Amino acid sequence: MNIVVGVTGGIAAYKAVSVIRALVLAGHDVHVVATDAALRFVGLPTLEAISRNPVHHELYDGVAQVRHVAMGQAADVIVLAPATANTIARVAAGLADDLLGTTILASTAPLVVAPAMHTEMWNNPATVHNIATLRARGAIIVGPASGQLTGSDSGPGRMSEPDDIVRAVLAAVRPRDLKGKRFVITAGGTREPIDPVRFIGNRSSGRQGVALATVASERGATVTLIGANIDIPVPDSIATIMVTSSSELADATFEAAASADVVIMAAAVADYRTEAIAESKLKKEIEGDELTLRLVKTEDILATLVSRRRRNQTIVGFAAETEPNDDRLLELGRAKIERKDCDFLVVNRVGWQEGFGGDDNSVTVLNRAGDIVMKASGTKLSVASHILDLLN
Ligand SMILES: Cc1cc2nc3c(=O)[nH]c(=O)nc-3n(C[C@H](O)[C@H](O)[C@H](O)COP(=O)(O)O)c2cc1C
């Protein structure tokens, strides 16, 4: 993707370097347009080295290539990070007396704006009005965050973190190919109570399920997330039902799945629960040296979903296995999809250091015939995008 990063003259310009770097490392062609003020805060060689492209700032350079409009015309998305109060006002007014101004006016690409300024400047009615103008034109405003500012003061005005800006940039150009589809996605790990204070659980963090929900929503789907004990932020656009045990997860999933086009079972659901839940906390003084818990199988939610499948409903299961050998891992996956008869099975390896909890994942997706239809490694967001490509 061709991304123009407009860097303007605020202290947060040093953080623009991290935004540019993340976009380059994600494989994008990044072109920086810096204002004169920006170059007083961060050096041109730094921006050129990090973006791996020449950095332009002079309106009357590159005239033979009609640069003043060419960069805007070629951009798939433009991001202003940081966006000063001055540049926000200039863009709102449609001014074109510098290269950044002409580039933005010559572009029909989505515009992502990450404001950074002191709280008083952010709250000033002029800035409030300019931001409202940009929003009304479809610009995506990221932040600002609230926190420590350049001086000793703190409050709203701090530029959002580079990761959040990068996420907003990539979300702005996602295809809306899932518009009109209703997704139900489960995430997290269930907890089966032993007594009022203890449970049998697992180490699933819910990150892969939340990533699937986030990307599906950004691609236009209506998403219901059923989260089992997840403790990570979920975008407001996603209807979230929080559950604890496998039976709560089953009830919520069956109800939501009754009107869903796609159901993705990314949650790690307990296979066993305690047969009886103690009314009060088990005490070692009473139980003695050994305690026996009798466990019984929980409901097979995936199998029940498949048996109740609506016409044209797609059901995706997950298999998290500790098997170290790749071939045997796939054999386990193939046996599972044959047993469950879901449409796709996402197979991933989990272990002490793998799968659960981290930001990255590595998956192989099988279809009903047991064929490999996709392999993906990378961040859980990028793995989510690849999985959703199979479902559009
Ligand atoms: C030390 C210093 C820090 C500044 N930080 C900011 C800032 O964070 N946000 C902002 O809107 N303006 C800030 N300014 C003011 C801008 O640099 C000034 O408005 C400039 O004209 C912006 O130009 P540009 O929008 O073309 O980059 C700062 C100025 C100085 C001297």
The ligand as an SDF file (V2000), in Angstrom:
LIG
                    3D

 31 33  0  0  0  0  0  0  0  0999 V2000
    8.7850   23.6880   21.4270 C   0  0  0  0  0  0  0  0  0  0  0  0
    7.5090   23.7730   20.6580 C   0  0  0  0  0  0  0  0  0  0  0  0
    6.6180   22.7420   20.7200 C   0  0  0  0  0  0  0  0  0  0  0  0
    5.4220   22.7910   20.0080 C   0  0  0  0  0  0  0  0  0  0  0  0
    4.5500   21.7600   20.1100 N   0  0  0  0  0  0  0  0  0  0  0  0
    3.3630   21.8340   19.4780 C   0  0  0  0  0  0  0  0  0  0  0  0
    2.4310   20.7810   19.5950 C   0  0  0  0  0  0  0  0  0  0  0  0
    2.6720   19.7670   20.2610 O   0  0  0  0  0  0  0  0  0  0  0  0
    1.2550   20.9020   18.9670 N   0  0  0  0  0  0  0  0  0  0  0  0
    0.9350   22.0000   18.2160 C   0  0  0  0  0  0  0  0  0  0  0  0
   -0.1650   22.0610   17.6880 O   0  0  0  0  0  0  0  0  0  0  0  0
    1.8280   22.9870   18.0560 N   0  0  0  0  0  0  0  0  0  0  0  0
    3.0310   22.9490   18.6690 C   0  0  0  0  0  0  0  0  0  0  0  0
    3.9300   23.9620   18.5200 N   0  0  0  0  0  0  0  0  0  0  0  0
    3.5870   25.0710   17.6270 C   0  0  0  0  0  0  0  0  0  0  0  0
    3.8580   24.6990   16.1680 C   0  0  0  0  0  0  0  0  0  0  0  0
    5.2140   24.3120   16.0060 O   0  0  0  0  0  0  0  0  0  0  0  0
    3.5210   25.8750   15.2750 C   0  0  0  0  0  0  0  0  0  0  0  0
    2.1380   26.1460   15.3430 O   0  0  0  0  0  0  0  0  0  0  0  0
    3.9190   25.6130   13.8330 C   0  0  0  0  0  0  0  0  0  0  0  0
    3.5750   26.7520   13.0660 O   0  0  0  0  0  0  0  0  0  0  0  0
    3.2540   24.4020   13.2720 C   0  0  0  0  0  0  0  0  0  0  0  0
    3.5520   24.2940   11.9120 O   0  0  0  0  0  0  0  0  0  0  0  0
    3.0210   23.0790   11.0290 P   0  0  0  0  0  0  0  0  0  0  0  0
    1.6160   22.8310   11.4150 O   0  0  0  0  0  0  0  0  0  0  0  0
    3.1450   23.5820    9.6310 O   0  0  0  0  0  0  0  0  0  0  0  0
    3.9450   21.9670   11.2660 O   0  0  0  0  0  0  0  0  0  0  0  0
    5.1250   23.9180   19.2110 C   0  0  0  0  0  0  0  0  0  0  0  0
    6.0580   24.9420   19.1250 C   0  0  0  0  0  0  0  0  0  0  0  0
    7.2300   24.8780   19.8400 C   0  0  0  0  0  0  0  0  0  0  0  0
    8.1960   26.0330   19.7390 C   0  0  0  0  0  0  0  0  0  0  0  0
  1  2  1  0
  2  3  1  0
  2 30  2  0
  3  4  2  0
  4  5  1  0
  4 28  1  0
  5  6  2  0
  6  7  1  0
  6 13  1  0
  7  8  2  0
  7  9  1  0
  9 10  1  0
 10 11  2  0
 10 12  1  0
 12 13  2  0
 13 14  1  0
 14 15  1  0
 14 28  1  0
 15 16  1  0
 16 17  1  0
 16 18  1  0
 18 19  1  0
 18 20  1  0
 20 21  1  0
 20 22  1  0
 22 23  1  0
 23 24  1  0
 24 25  2  0
 24 26  1  0
 24 27  1  0
 28 29  2  0
 29 30  1  0
 30 31  1  0
M  END
$$$$
